[in-house]
């Protein structure tokens, strides 16, 4: 990449960083995913059943990248705290309010089909 193109890239990244919600433009999302390790939050939300056994909430996903049950998760937006990112994902994917408890682990997906996301797996209370 020459100096002129690098300067253009810097200007576009600065412009994107000024967006109030911190969203990546849809048209550039796949390229951004391939170029950067994007942080995600994955949620573990335990629930006690009436019979005393524990369960965790999962969501069903069916798209070109994955089909099956998985932990609810989503992008950790630049302008959000970890707690706010977890709360937004829980509300959007499950329709529930949560309280952040702790981060259990961090996992970088080197074999993900469209990038190298970093998953911050967090325990929450409903």
Secondary structure, DSSP 8 states (H G I E B T S, - for coil): --HHHHHHHHHHHHHHHTSTT----GGGHHHHHHHS--EEEEEEEEEE-TTS-EEE-EEEEESSS-EEEEE-EEE--TTS-HHHHHHHHHHHHH----EEEEEEEEEE-TT-TT---EEEEEEEE-
